Every structure is written in structure tokens, then in C-alpha cells.
Amino acid sequence: MVTRPACVIEADSVDLELHLQLASAALEVPDRTFFAAWVACALTLLRDSAELTIRIVDEAEARQLNRRWRGRDYATNVLSFPALGLADIAPDMLGDIVICAPVVIAEAASQGKTSAAHWSHLTVHGVLHLLGFDHEDEQSAAVMEEHERVILANLGFADPYRA
């Protein structure tokens, strides 16, 4: 069971339009209120308003998307699809995040993390990608990971990169 910690920062200050699509048979998927809290907390210091979609999928869809868009033939935990070129007509539209429920559940167990900690981390990670952060080189990875640490600490979760 996922329990929702309160965001230390005022996440209610974010005007968020979140679309949640459930396309997974997994039983251990947080409900919309959790995703909304995690996204709002991730956005609090970076945006006043945003619109995005989170799609929860099974391994077949995650693998197909990862193969098509990244050329990698496996089901990955999270993919982000930024809405590029829409600033003039839809300034709040950030894009889409796809999270593979079976991969998240398996990773949380294998890494000794709570389900909530891993779901929140991957949600925050996806949001930061939509905002333009990446981890393609050491310097950009360090910046992105520090943002993740701060946001997750504000949500009451431990450093996701701590061994």
C-alpha cells in the first residue's frame, strides 16, 4: 500500500492538469492523488502551472515504445515525451510520461525500496525530463540528480541514489 507523505513545500501553489491513463494489469499502481502530489511537488520550484499525461503501461507497451523512440529493445521503467514547439499555443503543456508498472514494482523489490519511494522517484524523474533536464553526461546527470534528491526529500523520501 502506498501512503502519501506531504510535500514540505507548498505544492498547492501549482496549477496542475494531470491526465492519468491506466493501461496496465498491475495491481500495485498508486492512484491519481499520489501522482498529482508527486508531480506538483516536482514542479513547485520550477513552474507555476503545467499540463501533462502519465500513462501506466505493462512491459509489452514499454518495450515497444523504448524500441521505437530510443532504439533499445527492452521494457524500461520510465520514458518521457516532451511537448516541443507548443509554447505559443499551449504554454502549460509539458508532454507525456510513460511508466512501466511491472518494471517499477520489480525494481523497488530488487533495490530494497518501498513501492512509494520508487514510484515517486520515477515520476519526479520523468517530470524533470519534460522540463529539459537529462543525464546524458556527468555534469547534466549531477544537476538532474540533485534536483531529484531535493524534491524527494521534500516529499519525505530518502536519496534514491544512495547505495
Secondary structure as UniProt FT lines:
FT   HELIX           11..13
FT   STRAND          15..23
FT   HELIX           32..43
FT   TURN            44..46
FT   STRAND          49..57
FT   HELIX           59..70
FT   STRAND          78..82
FT   TURN            84..85
FT   TURN            87..89
FT   TURN            91..92
FT   STRAND          93..100
FT   HELIX           101..110
FT   TURN            111..112
FT   HELIX           115..130
FT   TURN            131..132
FT   HELIX           138..154
FT   TURN            155..156
FT   TURN            160..161
//
